[in-house]
Amino acid sequence: MNASAYLKRRLLAERKIALSLEKGIQESVVSAGKTLDDIYSGIERISWYSSCFIDRHQDICRQLKAEDIRMIKAVMMLYKHKDVIAEIVIRYIDYVLTSADPSKARALTLNTSGFIAESLAGKAAKEALAYSLAGALLTSDRFSLALNKLLVRSVFNGFSIAQFYGKAQKAAMASRRLKELDPEFYKVLYRLDIEMLYIYTEPLLAEIIKKVNALPNRNPENIIKILQEYQ
């Protein structure tokens, strides 16, 4: 099962519970503290909704509501994309390599993967390069370990509204961190309705983004060297 299929199943189940407010908060079966973290985050987010009753904090209230709506859209996007995890990584690589010359992109594709890109031109060459680099990152042990660790923390028995909002709280915080770290890439994901799923790539992408942003010269060769460090 790919990463998005796993998330799809978990998040849909949690969303159904969150919509069943009239049934009350259901008891959760927690073990080894894995679920408690989600519940604490959920309670924190729910408590923030008290801002909706204070006039001077209406901006916080609006932000919370907007993020929860974005979370619902992100869950829906899990059904429209074969693998949103891969989509986020590919979009980032394509985003940082937008300045690459087409002929240079073909050469870089050959050098990094051995992929035959001789007949590709323009956008196709850049896409081939992005897919090649993303594939190497997504199948790397480093990325797999980081993602599996994050998903294991999401496993739980039983459901509760607090757990769903715990997921929403963590996703929202990760989304805010991305917006601060790289506003333009945040906009790329926002337009695709998947910025709330960035959290599942954050363990790896955040490090890469910081290194790329720190480059004195953001040419394709330097960016690719950073990406290859994580393969």
Residue pairs with C-beta under 8 A, 6 or more apart in sequence:
2 82
2 83
2 85
3 83
3 85
3 147
3 151
3 200
4 78
4 81
4 82
4 83
4 84
4 85
4 86
6 151
7 78
7 84
7 85
7 151
7 197
7 200
8 75
8 78
8 79
10 154
10 155
11 75
11 78
11 167
12 75
12 78
13 159
14 159
14 163
14 164
14 167
15 72
15 75
15 164
17 26
17 159
17 160
17 161
17 163
17 164
18 161
18 164
18 165
21 161
25 160
25 161
25 162
26 158
26 159
26 160
26 161
27 158
27 160
28 35
28 39
28 156
28 157
28 158
28 159
28 160
28 162
28 163
29 35
29 156
29 157
29 158
30 36
30 39
30 156
30 157
30 158
31 157
34 152
34 153
34 155
34 156
35 156
35 157
35 158
35 163
37 153
37 166
38 154
38 156
38 162
38 163
38 166
38 167
38 170
39 160
39 162
39 163
39 166
40 166
41 165
41 166
41 167
41 169
41 170
42 160
42 161
42 162
42 163
42 164
42 165
42 166
42 167
42 168
42 169
43 162
43 165
43 166
44 169
45 64
45 165
45 166
45 168
45 169
45 172
46 161
46 162
46 165
48 60
48 64
49 61
49 64
51 57
51 58
51 60
51 61
51 64
52 58
52 61
52 64
64 172
67 168
67 171
67 172
67 175
67 196
68 165
68 168
70 172
70 175
70 190
70 193
70 195
70 196
71 167
71 168
71 171
71 172
71 196
73 193
73 196
74 171
74 193
74 194
74 195
74 196
74 197
76 193
77 84
77 192
77 193
77 194
77 197
78 84
78 197
81 87
81 194
84 194
84 197
85 138
85 147
85 197
85 200
85 201
86 134
86 138
87 192
87 194
88 189
88 194
88 197
88 198
88 200
88 201
88 205
89 134
89 137
89 138
89 201
89 205
90 130
90 131
90 134
91 185
91 188
91 189
91 192
92 185
92 188
92 205
92 208
92 209
93 129
93 130
93 133
93 134
93 227
94 126
94 127
94 130
95 184
95 185
95 188
96 212
96 218
96 223
97 105
97 126
97 129
97 130
97 220
97 223
98 126
99 218
99 219
99 220
100 108
100 126
100 129
100 220
102 121
102 122
102 125
102 126
103 125
104 220
105 117
105 125
105 126
105 128
105 129
105 220
106 117
106 118
106 120
106 125
106 128
108 129
108 220
108 221
108 224
109 115
109 117
109 120
109 125
109 128
109 129
109 132
110 116
110 117
112 129
112 132
112 133
112 136
112 224
112 228
113 132
113 133
113 135
113 136
115 128
115 132
117 125
117 128
117 129
120 128
133 224
133 227
136 227
136 228
136 231
137 143
137 204
137 227
137 230
137 231
140 230
140 231
142 204
142 230
143 204
143 230
146 203
146 204
147 200
147 201
147 203
147 204
149 203
150 199
150 200
150 203
151 200
154 167
156 163
168 196
170 199
171 196
171 197
171 198
171 199
172 196
174 198
174 199
174 202
175 186
175 195
175 196
175 198
175 199
177 202
177 206
178 185
178 186
178 189
178 195
178 198
178 202
178 206
178 209
179 186
179 195
181 206
181 209
181 210
181 213
182 209
182 213
185 209
186 195
189 195
189 198
198 205
204 230
207 230
208 226
208 227
208 230
211 226
212 218
212 223
212 226
215 222
215 223
215 226
